Amino acid sequence: MLQCSENYSEAKNSLTIFNQIYFMQTEHAAALRILMGDDLYLIMEDLWQKENPVLEPLPEKPGIIIAKEFTFIGKNMKNFLILTNEILQENHLNALESSLLRKQLNLDDVAIVDYSAYPNTNFEQLNASFMPQKLVCFGLKPATLGLPETKLNQISNYADCLILYTYGFNEMLGNKEKTKTFWEPMKAL
């Protein structure tokens, strides 16, 4: 609570700080995760609202990337994003889990997104939603995401994110040479 002050300047500074904190607003997904770490619940008044409220689109602001909603496997606990360019089949997921376990990771540590479901998505949109520190692209060329071209199975760095572009699962599974070629940089990632 603010207390009255005889010093006008001190009171004015306190009010300014109060306004900055009290009226803080954000739409950035990462900031919302930090600010709202608790669960949200509906109350009875929420249930009496219109069934289909009209939502107006946010005005677009130049230079601002609005986070998209993605369906993904995992919890992204370690900001490790994995993109596939095909629907993940059970044998693909088993092979991926095996690779993660060898790196002492599990599905909770990563977010696995089927990029083919979001074909016009770029790296900035993915970055706004997932904030990846590491990114593996299975069968997906970096240029598709608007990233600079990189060599196959070599780690590159872009916007403080380590990126590995490698073979697709169908191309790699059953081919020991390609699997070995993928695993070498994956160990270092």
N, C-alpha and C positions, 0 to 999 in steps of 0.2 A: 504494500500500500504506500502511496506517495504521502509524504508529510509536508506541511507548509514550511516554507523557508523564508527567512527575512531577506535573503539574497535573491533578487530577481533572476539573475543569471543562472544560479544553481537550480532554481525551480524550473526555469525554461529548459535546461539541459535534461533534467529528470523527466519532464513531460515529453520531450522529444524521444528519449529512449523508450519510455512507456508506449508511445504511439507506434514506434518501430516494432516492438515486440507484440503488442496487442493486435495490430492490424496486419500482421504478417500473413501473406497469402502466397500460395504457390500451386502450380499445376505440374511441376516436374516430378516424375515418378520416383526418382531416387530421394528427393527431398521429402515427399510424402511418406515413403517407407521409414525414414528417420523420425519424422515428426509424429507419425501415427503408428507406433509400434504395437498398440493394443488392438484387441478385437473390437469390432463395431457390432451393435445389436439394434434391431428394429424395436421401436416402442409402439404402443397401440395407436398413437396419433399418426404414425407413418403408414399404418395399414389402412387408414381411412382416407388417404390421399387418392387422387385420381388413379385409376388402374393403368392408364397409358398416358403419362404426362408427355407433353410436347417438349422435346429437348432441342434447343437451338444450337447450331454448330458454333464453335468458338471462332472468332475472327482470326484469320491467319495473320501472323506477324512476320515480317521478313527476318530471316536469320534465326528463327526459333524453331527447333525441332520438337514436335509434339510426339510423345511416346505412344506407340501403337500397343494394342493388346495382342499377345501371342499365346497360342496353346503350345505347351512344352512339357517334356518329361523331366523330372528332377526338381530341385529347389534352388539351384544356383547359389549355394552357400559360399562357394569359393570363386564366384564370378568367372566361371569357366564355361564358355558358350560353345556348343557343338552344333554345327549346321549340316544337315544332310540334304541331298537334292533328290531324294526319293522317300517314299513311305518306309519307315523303319520296320523291317520284318523281325520276327523273333530271333532268327539266327544272327541278324545284324546286331540286335540289342545284346545278345549273349556275348558276341565277340567284343563289343564295345565295353561291356561291364568287365570282361576279363582284362582288357587293356587298362581300364581305370583302376582295378584292384592291384595290378602290378605297379601302379603309380601311387598306391595307398590312397585312392579316392573311391567314392561310390556315387550312385545316382543322385544323392542329395547334394553333392558338391557341384554338380553341373546342371546346365539347362540344355536340353536337346530339342532343337527346333527343326521341323520338316520345312525347309525353305520353299519347296515346290508348292506349298499352300499359301505362300506370301511372295509371289514372283517379282513384284515391283518394289520390294523393300531394299533399302540401302543400309550401309554400315552405320550412318548417323542415327537412323531409326532404331536399329538393333542396339546401338550403344546407349541411347536414351532409355531403353527399356531394361537392358540387362547389365550395363556397365561392365562389359567383359574385360578382364585382364589377360585372358587367354582365349583364343578362338581357333577351332579346328574346323576346316571346311572339307567335308567328304564329298568329292565329286562336284564341287562347286567352285568355279574359277573366281578369284578375288575381284576381277573386273566386273562381274555380275553385281557385286555389292558396291561398286564405285570405288574400289580400292586399287592401288597400283598393282601391276602385274608382278607376280613372284614366281620363282621356280618351284616346280613340284617337289614336295618333301623337304623344303628348306624353310626354316623359321624366319619370319620378317617381323618388323615392328612398325606399327602405325597407330598414332594417337594413344601412346602408352599401352598398347595391346599387342601381345605376342601372337602372331598368326601363322598357322600351319595349313597349307593347302595340300591335300593328298587325294589319292584315288577314291572312287566311290566304293561302297561296300560290295556290290556285285562284281566289280572289277578286281577287288583285292581278295575276297574270301576264296579260299582254295588255291591261291597262288602264293606259295611260300616266299618267293623272291620279292613280290610287291609288299607282302605283309612285313617282311624284314626291313625293306626300304622305308616303310611308314614308321615302324617302331623306333628306329634310331633317333629321328628328330622328336618323336612323341615322348621318349624318355627324358629329353632335355627340356621339354616344354613345361 
